Amino acid sequence: MATDCANYVRLIQPFNKTHVYVCGTGAYHPQCTYIDLGRSIEEPAFRLLSHAVESGRGKCPFSPREPFTARLTDGDLYAGTSVDFMGTNTAIFRTSVHSSKQHYIRTEAYQDHWLNEPEFVGSFSIPDTHSVDDDKVYIFFKETAVESSQWDKRVYNRVARVCKNDVGGKRSLINRWSTFLKARLVCSVPGPAGLDTQFDELEDVFMLETKDSQNPIIYGVFSTSSSVFRGSAVCVYSMASIRAAFNGPFAHKEGPDYRWVEYKGRIPYPRPGTCPSVTYDPLHKSTRDFPDDVVSFMRGHHLMWEPILPVSRRPVFTLVNVSYTLRKLVVDRVDAADGQYDVLHLGTDDGQVLKVVSIPKENREPEEIILEQLTVFQVRRSLLQLHHYVFS
């Protein structure tokens, strides 16, 4: 614990062309401020703005060891983190980094159908249509599945989404998300008799931008909690499949044994999870304008019924029966003589970086080629971060 009582920087996010927003644990008293980088690369300033220090609660975890994610976009910080010293009150928060705006919004506390012992992995801001009112933030995490029985606790990978213009409800869900939905993210290898090999522990996620800002490609690296074998896999997802899950049926708990089933009742209008915008209905200018039945539905229907499956329904890269586990992922799209390839840079828990390419084959499994394998540290230790830089 003694080594934890320092200021571990957990968050660095670009704020504008000259400043970055940073948060640290501050000896279990998280704080945030700005760093002035200066106006030129030749003469960097790198000056901490001590007069702008503010509380990091709801923005940064208290502990240096707690998994969390955060994304600064349009002056608002979206963070999946805990808000207490013990790390038990976890939530997805939105707070403003402008001192003039103090409004916050979050998931409900201690409600397992919202979040159930989550471990946050990554988050991205992705536009949905040509209207900025439809922009959403996607949060990737793993949690104890509410669908599993109390005798067979399972961890499921999730992707949740919220509307950026969500301001909560008017009479209910005040300062709570009124557009929060989540779906299961599956990465598995199809097997005989329909028995899939599940990679059920999401370790890292990477968004590969494309020419279409509304449709980036999502890469995830997964490990397995299986006691039978040790392995890792990389799965890739399209935004079309992610949106299809959120536009599909809701999950619902009903019956004498309260089992999770597909909800087949009436869905209120506008469809729960839809952002208030002229794209769908100009009468609803804010989430506070949503009818009571929409807000009431959203209080108990956060989970989608259909899972999100990877492209081609299988991983693009698997690694089994080795002594290490894949932990981090960065993807780079490169041009070759015969087309474009996505090169995977994979960090391991023993300090290696693997450079991998997956070559698609017609009517066959893709060919996986390890181009390079580097040992980064002399002493075995896990890689904590991999970063992606673009030079032009």
C-alpha positions in Angstrom: 0.0 0.0 0.0 2.9 2.3 0.7 4.0 2.4 -2.9 0.4 3.2 -3.9 0.4 6.4 -1.9 1.9 8.5 -4.7 0.5 10.4 -7.6 0.1 7.9 -10.5 -0.9 9.6 -13.7 -3.9 7.6 -15.0 -5.3 9.9 -17.7 -3.8 12.0 -20.4 -6.2 13.4 -23.0 -5.7 16.1 -25.7 -7.7 19.2 -24.8 -6.8 21.6 -27.6 -3.7 22.3 -29.8 -1.6 23.6 -26.8 -3.0 21.8 -23.7 -3.6 18.3 -22.5 -5.9 17.3 -19.6 -4.3 15.0 -17.0 -5.6 13.2 -13.9 -3.7 11.4 -11.2 -4.5 9.3 -8.2 -2.9 11.8 -5.8 -2.4 9.3 -2.9 -6.0 8.1 -3.1 -7.2 11.7 -3.6 -7.6 11.9 -7.4 -7.0 15.3 -8.9 -7.0 16.7 -12.5 -5.5 19.7 -14.2 -4.0 20.9 -17.5 -0.5 20.8 -18.9 0.5 23.6 -21.2 2.6 22.1 -24.0 3.6 25.3 -25.6 3.0 26.6 -29.1 5.9 25.0 -30.9 7.7 21.6 -30.9 11.1 23.4 -30.9 10.4 25.2 -27.6 7.9 23.1 -25.6 6.6 24.6 -22.4 5.3 21.5 -20.5 3.9 23.7 -17.7 1.5 22.3 -15.1 -1.4 24.7 -14.4 -1.5 24.5 -10.6 -4.3 27.2 -10.4 -6.6 24.9 -12.4 -6.3 21.8 -10.2 -9.8 20.2 -9.6 -11.2 17.1 -8.0 -10.7 13.9 -10.1 -13.6 12.1 -8.5 -15.7 10.5 -11.3 -12.8 11.1 -13.8 -10.0 9.0 -12.4 -9.8 6.0 -10.0 -8.4 6.4 -6.5 -6.2 3.3 -6.9 -3.3 3.0 -9.4 -4.2 -0.6 -10.0 -7.9 -0.3 -10.9 -8.9 -0.8 -14.5 -10.6 2.2 -16.0 -11.2 4.0 -19.2 -11.8 7.7 -20.1 -12.4 9.7 -23.3 -12.4 13.5 -23.6 -14.6 14.8 -26.4 -16.3 18.1 -26.9 -15.3 19.4 -23.5 -16.9 16.5 -21.7 -15.0 13.6 -20.1 -16.6 10.1 -20.3 -15.1 7.8 -17.7 -15.7 4.3 -16.6 -14.3 4.3 -13.1 -15.1 4.1 -9.4 -16.0 7.1 -7.3 -15.0 5.8 -3.8 -11.9 4.9 -1.9 -12.7 1.1 -1.8 -13.5 0.9 -5.6 -17.0 -0.6 -5.1 -19.1 2.3 -6.4 -18.3 1.9 -10.1 -20.1 3.8 -12.9 -19.9 5.3 -16.3 -19.7 9.1 -15.7 -19.9 12.2 -17.9 -18.4 15.3 -16.3 -17.4 18.6 -17.8 -13.8 19.8 -17.8 -15.0 23.4 -18.1 -15.2 25.0 -14.6 -18.3 26.9 -15.6 -20.2 23.6 -16.2 -20.6 21.4 -13.2 -23.4 19.1 -14.4 -22.7 15.4 -14.2 -24.5 12.3 -15.3 -23.8 8.6 -14.4 -25.2 5.1 -14.3 -27.2 4.1 -11.3 -25.1 3.1 -8.2 -25.1 -0.5 -6.9 -27.6 -1.7 -9.5 -26.2 -4.9 -11.0 -28.5 -4.8 -14.1 -26.7 -1.5 -15.0 -23.2 -2.6 -14.2 -22.1 -5.7 -12.3 -18.5 -5.7 -11.0 -17.3 -4.1 -14.2 -13.6 -3.9 -15.4 -13.4 -1.1 -18.0 -11.1 -1.6 -21.0 -11.6 1.2 -23.6 -13.9 3.9 -24.9 -14.5 5.8 -28.2 -16.6 8.6 -29.6 -18.2 7.5 -32.9 -20.7 9.5 -35.0 -23.8 7.7 -35.9 -25.2 9.9 -38.7 -24.4 13.2 -40.4 -26.1 15.0 -37.4 -23.9 15.7 -34.4 -27.0 15.1 -32.2 -26.8 11.4 -33.0 -23.1 11.1 -31.8 -22.5 8.4 -29.3 -19.8 7.2 -26.9 -19.1 3.5 -26.8 -17.6 1.9 -23.7 -16.0 -1.6 -23.7 -15.7 -3.6 -20.5 -16.2 -7.0 -18.9 -18.5 -7.8 -16.0 -20.1 -10.6 -14.1 -23.0 -11.6 -16.3 -26.5 -11.0 -14.8 -27.7 -13.7 -17.2 -25.6 -16.4 -15.6 -27.0 -18.3 -12.6 -25.9 -17.6 -9.0 -24.2 -21.0 -9.0 -22.3 -20.5 -12.2 -21.0 -17.0 -12.2 -19.6 -16.1 -15.7 -17.7 -13.0 -17.0 -19.1 -11.6 -20.3 -17.5 -9.0 -22.5 -19.7 -6.0 -23.1 -20.0 -2.9 -25.2 -22.2 -0.1 -23.9 -23.2 3.1 -25.6 -24.7 6.4 -24.5 -25.8 9.5 -26.5 -23.5 12.5 -26.1 -26.5 14.8 -25.8 -28.1 12.7 -23.0 -29.0 15.0 -20.0 -31.0 12.5 -18.1 -34.7 12.4 -17.3 -37.1 15.0 -16.1 -39.1 13.2 -13.4 -37.1 10.0 -13.3 -33.5 9.1 -14.1 -32.4 12.6 -13.0 -28.7 12.9 -13.5 -28.8 9.3 -14.8 -28.3 8.1 -18.3 -31.6 7.7 -20.2 -30.0 6.2 -23.3 -27.6 3.7 -21.7 -27.7 0.3 -23.4 -25.2 -2.6 -23.4 -24.7 -5.8 -25.5 -22.5 -8.9 -25.2 -19.4 -9.0 -27.3 -18.4 -12.5 -28.4 -15.0 -13.8 -29.5 -15.0 -17.6 -30.1 -13.7 -20.3 -32.3 -16.5 -22.5 -33.8 -16.1 -26.1 -32.9 -17.8 -29.5 -33.5 -21.4 -30.0 -32.4 -21.7 -26.2 -31.9 -19.3 -26.1 -29.0 -17.4 -22.9 -29.4 -14.1 -22.1 -27.7 -14.8 -18.9 -25.9 -12.2 -16.2 -25.3 -14.1 -14.5 -22.5 -11.7 -12.0 -21.0 -11.4 -8.7 -23.0 -7.9 -7.3 -22.5 -7.7 -4.4 -24.9 -9.6 -2.7 -27.7 -8.5 -0.6 -30.6 -10.5 1.6 -33.0 -9.0 1.6 -36.6 -10.2 4.7 -38.3 -11.3 4.5 -42.0 -12.3 7.0 -44.6 -15.9 6.8 -43.3 -15.8 8.3 -39.8 -19.2 6.6 -39.0 -17.8 3.2 -39.6 -14.4 2.5 -38.0 -13.2 -1.0 -37.5 -13.1 -2.3 -33.9 -10.3 -4.7 -32.9 -10.3 -6.5 -29.6 -7.7 -8.8 -27.9 -9.1 -11.5 -25.6 -7.7 -14.1 -23.3 -9.5 -17.1 -21.7 -10.3 -17.9 -18.1 -10.5 -21.6 -19.0 -8.7 -24.1 -16.7 -8.3 -26.5 -19.6 -6.0 -24.5 -21.9 -4.3 -21.1 -22.1 -4.8 -18.9 -25.1 -5.4 -15.5 -26.6 -7.3 -14.3 -29.7 -7.9 -11.1 -31.7 -11.4 -10.5 -33.1 -12.5 -7.7 -35.4 -16.0 -6.1 -35.4 -17.9 -3.9 -37.8 -20.0 -1.0 -36.6 -22.8 -2.5 -38.7 -22.9 -5.5 -36.4 -22.6 -3.4 -33.3 -25.5 -1.1 -34.4 -27.6 -4.1 -35.4 -27.4 -5.5 -31.9 -28.5 -2.2 -30.4 -31.3 -1.9 -32.9 -32.4 -5.5 -32.2 -34.6 -7.0 -29.5 -34.1 -6.2 -25.8 -33.5 -8.7 -23.1 -36.1 -9.1 -20.4 -36.3 -11.0 -17.1 -39.7 -12.7 -16.6 -41.5 -15.9 -15.6 -41.7 -17.8 -12.3 -37.9 -18.4 -12.2 -37.1 -14.9 -13.5 -35.1 -16.1 -16.5 -33.6 -13.8 -19.1 -35.6 -14.0 -22.4 -36.2 -11.9 -25.5 -38.5 -9.1 -24.8 -41.6 -9.3 -27.1 -43.8 -6.7 -25.6 -44.6 -3.2 -26.8 -41.6 -1.0 -27.3 -42.4 2.7 -26.5 -41.7 5.5 -29.0 -39.2 7.0 -29.6 -37.2 3.7 -29.4 -35.3 3.5 -26.1 -31.6 4.3 -26.7 -32.3 6.7 -29.5 -30.7 10.2 -29.3 -33.0 13.2 -29.3 -32.5 14.7 -32.7 -34.2 16.0 -35.8 -33.1 12.8 -37.6 -35.8 10.8 -35.9 -38.3 13.2 -34.3 -37.9 17.0 -34.2 -40.4 17.2 -31.3 -37.9 15.6 -28.8 -35.1 18.2 -28.5 -33.8 16.7 -25.2 -33.9 13.5 -23.3 -36.0 15.4 -20.8 -38.7 15.6 -23.5 -38.9 11.8 -23.7 -42.4 10.4 -22.6 -42.6 8.8 -19.2 -43.1 5.3 -20.7 -39.7 5.6 -22.5 -37.9 6.6 -19.4 -39.7 3.9 -17.4 -38.7 1.3 -20.0 -35.0 2.4 -19.8 -34.9 1.9 -16.1 -35.1 -1.9 -16.5 -34.1 -2.7 -20.0 -30.4 -1.9 -20.5 -29.4 -5.3 -22.0 -29.8 -6.3 -25.6 -30.8 -9.8 -26.5 -28.6 -10.5 -29.5 -24.8 -10.8 -29.1 -22.3 -9.0 -31.3 -20.3 -11.6 -33.4 -16.9 -10.9 -35.0 -16.4 -10.5 -38.8 -16.4 -14.0 -40.4 -17.7 -15.3 -37.0 -14.2 -16.2 -35.9 -10.9 -14.6 -34.7 -8.4 -13.2 -37.2 -5.6 -14.4 -35.0 -5.3 -17.0 -32.2 -2.4 -18.0 -30.0 -2.7 -21.1 -27.8 -0.4 -23.4 -25.7 2.2 -20.7 -25.2 3.6 -19.4 -21.9 2.4 -15.8 -22.4 -0.9 -14.0 -22.8 -1.7 -11.1 -25.2 -2.6 -8.0 -23.3 -2.3 -4.9 -25.5 -3.2 -4.2 -29.1 -2.4 -1.5 -31.8 -3.4 -1.9 -35.4 -1.8 -0.2 -38.4 -3.3 -0.3 -42.0 -0.5 -0.5 -44.5 -0.4 -0.5 -48.3 1.2 -3.5 -50.2 1.5 -4.4 -53.8 -1.5 -6.6 -53.7 -3.7 -4.4 -51.5 -4.1 -3.2 -47.9 -3.3 -5.2 -44.8 -4.0 -4.6 -41.2 -0.8 -5.2 -39.2 -1.4 -6.2 -35.5 1.1 -5.1 -32.9 0.4 -7.2 -29.8 1.9 -6.7 -26.3 2.2 -9.6 -24.0 2.3 -10.1 -20.2 6.0 -11.1 -20.3 7.3 -8.0 -22.1 7.2 -9.0 -25.8 5.7 -7.3 -28.8 4.4 -9.5 -31.7 4.0 -8.1 -35.1 1.3 -10.1 -36.9 -0.6 -10.1 -40.2 -3.7 -12.1 -41.0 -4.1 -12.9 -44.7 -7.6 -13.8 -45.8 -8.0 -16.9 -48.0 -11.1 -17.8 -50.1 -13.2 -20.5 -48.5 -10.5 -21.2 -45.9 -9.3 -19.9 -42.6 -7.1 -16.9 -42.8 -3.3 -17.4 -42.8 -1.7 -16.0 -39.7 1.9 -14.9 -40.0 4.1 -13.6 -37.1 6.3 -11.1 -38.9 8.4 -10.1 -35.9 8.7 -11.0 -32.2 10.6 -8.5 -30.0 11.6 -8.7 -26.3 11.2 -5.2 -24.9 12.5 -5.8 -21.3 15.4 -7.7 -20.0 13.4 -8.6 -16.9 10.0 -10.2 -17.6 7.2 -7.8 -17.0 3.8 -7.0 -18.5 3.5 -4.4 -21.2 1.1 -1.8 -19.8 0.6 0.4 -22.9 1.1 0.4 -26.6 0.6 3.7 -28.5 -0.2 4.4 -32.2 1.5 7.3 -33.9 0.8 8.6 -37.4 3.4 10.6 -39.2 2.7 12.5 -42.4 
